[in-house]
Amino acid sequence: MALITDEKNCTEQLARFFPKLPAARIPVRVAPLGPKNSPVNLQEAVVVEYGSEECAIFVCTLPLEFADRVRISREGGGRSAEATVIALQYHEGRKAVAARFEGGPCEWMRQP
């Protein structure tokens, strides 16, 4: 229970800077992109806590920094979307990441 509360607090703190971003609960996989957009051999299953077609906020343990590029794929299949890290929030040992989708709106973010 404490882990879920810590994650929520971390994402809530970051979401304050994105007041129009609605709460969400979308399971995804996140993989950093290396040079020339090639995937690095790291990936993590996370849950988008706040998100829209333009942006997603999630807690992540991957070594991501500001301006890093990632590939986000919805669990259960579907197309992946590339995004750029636009903000980070550290809170009690956790890291929330805000990533903006590239190439236009991410269509599967609006699907239930």
KENUDO-316227 format. One line per 8 residues: number of its first residue (from 1); their letters; for each residue z, x, y of C-alpha. Coordinates in pm, whole numbers, m for minus. Last residue first. Example, Ala and Ser with C-alpha at 12.3 -4.5 7.8 and 13.67 -1.06 7.14 Angstrom:
% KENUDO-316227
2) SA) 714,1367,m106; 780,1230,m450
//
This chain:
% KENUDO-316227
112) PQRMWECP) m2292,m1029,294; m2608,m888,457; m2578,m761,815; m2533,m396,714; m2838,m423,485; m3076,m424,783; m2973,m92,938; m3105,m126,1292
104) GGEFRAAV) m3350,132,1424; m3452,478,1308; m3106,629,1314; m2777,458,1231; m2478,558,1444; m2179,705,1260; m1810,660,1343; m1578,861,1117
96) AKRGEHYQ) m1210,805,1051; m1012,1106,931; m671,1089,763; m384,1339,783; m164,1117,999; m449,1012,1229; m771,1200,1305; m1045,1006,1481
88) LAIVTAEA) m1409,1122,1479; m1704,1011,1691; m2086,1011,1699; m2167,1119,1343; m2541,1069,1298; m2694,821,1055; m2958,802,784; m2997,480,591
80) SRGGGERS) m3021,422,217; m3222,145,65; m3067,m88,m186; m2837,m26,m471; m2503,m156,m589; m2301,36,m335; m2476,49,3; m2617,390,82
72) IRVRDAFE) m2528,605,384; m2708,937,439; m2534,1168,683; m2616,1379,989; m2355,1590,1165; m2333,1537,1543; m1948,1557,1549; m1803,1703,1230
64) LPLTCVFI) m1800,1607,863; m1619,1794,586; m1602,1493,352; m1263,1317,334; m1385,987,481; m1241,679,646; m1513,443,772; m1677,324,1093
56) ACEESGYE) m2039,207,1096; m2296,172,1376; m2624,3,1470; m2667,m285,1225; m2296,m355,1260; m1977,m204,1129; m1603,m180,1105; m1414,m102,783
48) VVVAEQLN) m1712,57,601; m1563,137,261; m1602,480,104; m1756,639,m206; m1809,1008,m140; m2094,1252,m163; m2140,1626,m182; m2433,1820,m327
40) VPSNKPGL) m2596,1844,17; m2883,1607,79; m3196,1754,239; m3253,1641,596; m3431,1964,696; m3101,2153,680; m2819,1962,514; m2749,1591,507
32) PAVRVPIR) m2396,1478,429; m2360,1207,165; m2184,873,212; m2169,604,m54; m2099,246,53; m1857,m42,m2; m1875,m297,283; m1558,m455,423
24) AAPLKPFF) m1632,m540,784; m1450,m580,1115; m1683,m636,1408; m1800,m364,1652; m1799,m500,2009; m1485,m303,2105; m1625,38,2001; m1367,279,2148
16) RALQETCN) m1086,68,1998; m1266,109,1663; m1136,466,1640; m773,354,1643; m849,70,1403; m1015,315,1163; m703,531,1144; m462,236,1131
8) KEDTILAM) m665,78,850; m667,400,650; m290,443,696; m228,81,590; m444,122,279; m261,443,188; 80,281,244; 0,0,0
//
